[in-house]
């Protein structure tokens, strides 16, 4: 995935547009299809895409996509691969070398005359691929309305987003939703997860998995083409490994080459409602990075260390 579109923060981009009959607009010269590239396999498998060499997807749908508009509005050379129900966009490097995929437009409601086009980039794209959520089927209000929340429903999981004003540049340690709706990724349901079983006093893990996803994304933020070659890998499992006798509630998210422990400490000194932490370990158990914050204040962002910040530089550990 190309992190160049992320504005140096873990921006969660999930914007959508509704296509309508308007005038047919030809794609720009920069967006002529690239026929051969090995970096598309993961996208095609994840979203269930079928190549569209005959351009059966209408040009009007293509050019109304969020990703198409964002790429066309920029100054860098770019290209795309067309699919029957979407398109994948990437920047072009020296010698016309295709870069990693930066943004993906996905058609949903494909039976409608004019499908909704949902743009996926940044943290949102990383989550969809890393957690192998499958095809995107829905983006809009959840079945049970929740204070204006928006729900992204996938074949094997989902994400809940709370619209809010995050400013022009989301803070780096926030699981930030950016695009058509600005807000925060507030809940994440990975494949196989059906609800929390921790004690009622502990935060529900689906509300903490956005932090897990943010830490994985920021640590692996190295402009790599595919998740299966980055330092974290794909999501494997989620397990409640709490030890009530130790006054700690712990969930462990395991990935192919790492794991992230979420811990809730209800009696943490100086935190009225407890504190929580995220700890990233290698497959060999080596501590790699982490985050922490008090639970009781929504204004508290995660304080993280050993994650990529501006220009892919490492943020150092706190005192």
C-alpha positions in Angstrom: 0.0 0.0 0.0 1.2 3.5 -0.8 1.4 5.5 2.4 2.1 8.7 0.4 -1.6 9.5 0.3 -1.8 9.5 4.1 -0.5 13.0 4.8 1.9 11.5 7.4 -0.9 10.5 9.7 -3.0 7.4 10.0 -5.9 8.9 8.1 -8.9 6.6 7.8 -10.4 7.4 4.4 -13.8 5.9 3.5 -15.6 8.4 1.3 -18.6 7.7 -0.9 -20.4 9.2 -3.8 -23.6 8.4 -5.6 -23.2 8.0 -9.3 -25.9 9.5 -11.5 -26.6 9.9 -15.1 -24.5 13.1 -15.8 -22.4 13.5 -18.9 -19.9 10.9 -19.8 -16.4 12.2 -18.9 -13.4 10.6 -20.4 -10.6 9.5 -18.0 -7.5 11.7 -18.1 -4.5 10.7 -20.2 -2.6 9.9 -17.0 -5.1 7.2 -16.2 -4.7 4.8 -19.1 -4.8 1.3 -17.9 -1.6 -0.4 -16.9 -1.9 -4.0 -18.1 0.8 -5.8 -16.1 1.6 -5.4 -12.4 2.0 -8.0 -9.6 0.9 -5.7 -6.8 -2.8 -6.0 -7.5 -3.3 -9.6 -6.4 -4.1 -8.8 -2.8 -6.6 -6.0 -3.7 -8.3 -8.3 -6.3 -8.6 -11.2 -3.8 -9.7 -9.0 -0.9 -12.5 -7.1 -2.7 -13.5 -9.9 -5.1 -12.6 -7.7 -8.1 -12.7 -9.0 -11.7 -10.5 -7.2 -14.3 -12.3 -5.1 -16.8 -10.2 -4.8 -19.9 -13.2 -4.1 -22.1 -14.3 -1.2 -19.8 -17.8 -2.4 -19.2 -17.9 -0.2 -16.1 -19.3 3.1 -17.3 -16.8 6.0 -17.5 -19.3 8.2 -15.6 -19.1 5.8 -12.7 -15.3 5.7 -12.8 -14.9 9.5 -12.9 -17.3 10.1 -10.0 -15.3 7.9 -7.7 -13.7 9.5 -4.6 -10.3 8.0 -5.4 -10.5 9.0 -9.0 -11.3 12.6 -8.1 -8.5 12.8 -5.5 -5.9 11.4 -7.9 -7.0 13.7 -10.8 -6.9 16.7 -8.5 -3.2 16.1 -7.6 0.0 16.9 -9.5 1.7 13.6 -9.3 1.6 11.2 -12.2 -0.8 8.3 -11.5 -2.5 5.4 -13.1 -5.2 2.9 -12.4 -6.4 -0.6 -13.0 -10.1 -1.0 -13.9 -12.4 -3.6 -12.5 -16.1 -4.5 -13.2 -17.1 -3.0 -9.9 -14.3 -0.6 -9.0 -10.8 0.6 -9.7 -7.4 0.6 -8.0 -5.2 3.7 -8.1 -1.5 4.2 -7.7 1.2 6.7 -8.4 3.8 6.2 -11.1 7.5 6.3 -10.2 10.7 6.8 -12.3 10.7 4.8 -15.5 6.9 4.5 -15.3 7.3 2.0 -12.4 3.9 1.5 -10.7 3.9 2.3 -7.0 1.9 0.5 -4.3 -1.9 0.9 -4.5 -2.9 4.2 -2.8 -6.7 4.2 -3.1 -9.5 1.9 -4.2 -13.0 2.8 -5.4 -15.6 0.1 -4.8 -19.1 0.0 -6.3 -21.8 -1.2 -3.9 -25.5 -1.5 -4.7 -24.3 -2.9 -8.0 -27.8 -3.9 -9.0 -28.9 -0.3 -9.0 -28.8 1.7 -12.2 -26.3 4.1 -10.7 -24.2 2.4 -7.9 -22.8 4.1 -4.9 -19.0 4.4 -5.2 -17.1 4.1 -1.9 -13.4 5.2 -1.8 -11.1 3.3 0.5 -7.6 4.5 1.5 -5.3 5.1 4.4 -6.1 3.2 7.6 -9.5 2.1 6.2 -7.8 0.2 3.3 -5.1 -1.2 5.7 -7.8 -2.6 8.0 -9.8 -4.1 5.1 -6.7 -5.9 3.8 -4.9 -6.7 7.1 -8.0 -8.1 8.8 -9.2 -9.7 5.5 -12.7 -8.4 5.9 -13.7 -9.5 2.3 -16.1 -7.8 -0.1 -17.6 -4.4 0.9 -21.4 -4.7 0.8 -22.7 -1.6 2.6 -21.7 1.9 3.7 -24.2 4.0 5.5 -26.3 4.1 8.7 -26.2 0.9 10.7 -29.4 -1.2 10.9 -29.8 0.0 14.5 -29.2 3.8 14.3 -26.5 5.0 16.7 -26.2 8.7 17.1 -25.4 9.5 13.4 -22.8 6.7 13.1 -21.9 5.3 9.7 -21.3 1.6 9.2 -19.0 -0.1 6.7 -20.2 -3.6 6.3 -17.9 -6.3 4.8 -18.4 -9.9 4.0 -16.6 -11.0 7.2 -16.6 -8.0 9.5 -17.3 -4.4 9.8 -16.3 -0.9 11.0 -18.3 1.8 12.8 -17.4 5.5 12.3 -18.4 8.5 14.4 -18.6 11.6 12.3 -16.8 14.6 14.0 -14.6 17.5 13.2 -11.0 16.4 13.4 -9.6 19.5 11.8 -7.6 19.7 8.6 -5.0 17.2 9.8 -6.1 14.4 12.1 -3.8 13.8 15.2 -1.3 11.1 14.6 -2.4 8.6 17.3 -6.1 8.7 16.5 -7.8 6.0 14.4 -9.0 8.8 12.1 -11.7 8.7 9.5 -11.2 11.2 6.8 -12.9 11.9 3.5 -16.6 12.5 2.7 -17.3 12.1 6.4 -14.7 13.2 9.0 -14.6 11.4 12.2 -13.0 8.5 14.1 -13.1 4.7 13.7 -14.9 3.8 16.9 -15.5 0.0 16.6 -14.1 -2.8 14.6 -15.4 -6.4 14.2 -12.8 -8.8 12.7 -13.7 -12.1 11.1 -15.1 -14.6 13.6 -15.7 -12.1 16.4 -19.2 -12.1 17.8 -19.0 -9.9 20.9 -17.0 -9.3 24.0 -16.9 -11.8 26.9 -14.7 -9.7 29.3 -16.0 -8.4 32.6 -18.6 -5.7 32.4 -16.2 -3.3 34.0 -13.7 -3.6 31.2 -14.1 -1.7 27.9 -15.6 -3.8 25.1 -12.8 -5.0 22.9 -14.5 -4.0 19.7 -14.2 -0.4 20.8 -10.4 -0.9 21.4 -9.6 -2.8 18.2 -9.4 0.5 16.3 -6.4 1.3 18.5 -4.9 -2.1 17.7 -5.4 -1.4 14.0 -3.9 2.0 14.3 -0.8 0.7 16.1 -0.3 -2.0 13.5 -0.7 0.4 10.7 1.6 3.1 12.1 4.4 0.5 12.9 4.2 -1.0 9.4 3.9 2.4 7.7 6.9 1.8 5.3 5.4 2.2 1.8 5.3 -1.5 1.3 3.3 -3.0 -1.6 1.7 -5.9 0.2 0.7 -6.6 3.8 2.2 -10.2 3.7 5.7 -8.7 3.5 5.4 -6.0 6.1 6.4 -6.4 9.8 2.9 -7.3 11.0 1.2 -9.4 8.4 -2.5 -10.4 8.3 -4.7 -10.8 11.3 -5.0 -14.4 12.5 -7.0 -14.5 15.7 -8.4 -12.6 18.8 -8.4 -14.1 22.2 -9.5 -13.1 25.7 -6.5 -13.9 27.9 -7.6 -11.9 31.0 -6.4 -12.7 34.4 -8.9 -11.2 36.9 -6.7 -12.1 39.9 -4.0 -9.8 38.5 -6.5 -6.9 38.2 -5.9 -6.8 34.5 -8.1 -7.5 31.5 -6.1 -8.6 28.5 -7.0 -9.3 24.9 -4.4 -10.6 22.4 -4.7 -9.9 18.6 -2.4 -12.2 16.8 -1.0 -11.5 13.3 1.2 -13.5 11.0 4.5 -12.1 12.2 3.5 -10.2 15.4 1.0 -9.8 18.1 -0.6 -6.8 19.9 -1.8 -7.1 23.5 -4.6 -4.8 24.7 -4.6 -4.4 28.5 -7.1 -2.6 30.8 -5.8 -1.8 34.2 -8.8 -0.7 36.4 -6.7 0.3 39.4 -3.9 2.2 37.6 -2.5 5.0 39.7 -3.6 8.5 38.8 -6.4 7.3 36.5 -9.9 7.6 38.0 -11.4 5.0 35.7 -8.3 3.0 35.0 -5.7 3.0 32.2 -5.2 1.0 29.1 -2.2 0.0 27.0 -1.3 -1.5 23.6 1.9 -3.6 23.3 3.3 -4.8 20.0 5.6 -7.9 20.1 7.4 -9.7 17.4 6.8 -13.4 16.7 9.8 -14.1 19.0 8.3 -12.0 21.9 10.5 -9.0 21.4 8.8 -5.7 22.5 8.6 -3.5 19.4 6.2 -0.6 20.1 3.3 0.5 22.3 0.7 3.0 23.3 -1.0 4.0 26.5 -3.7 6.4 27.8 -6.1 6.8 30.7 -9.6 5.4 30.1 -11.7 8.1 31.7 -11.2 11.0 29.3 -12.3 10.9 25.6 -10.0 13.8 24.9 -6.9 11.6 25.7 -5.3 10.3 22.5 -3.0 7.3 22.7 0.6 8.2 23.5 2.7 5.9 21.4 6.3 5.2 20.9 8.4 3.5 18.2 5.9 4.1 15.5 6.4 5.9 12.2 5.7 9.7 12.2 6.5 12.5 9.8 8.5 11.4 6.7 8.5 7.8 8.0 10.8 8.8 10.9 10.5 6.9 14.1 8.8 8.5 17.1 11.0 7.9 20.2 9.9 6.3 23.4 8.6 8.7 26.1 10.5 9.3 29.3 
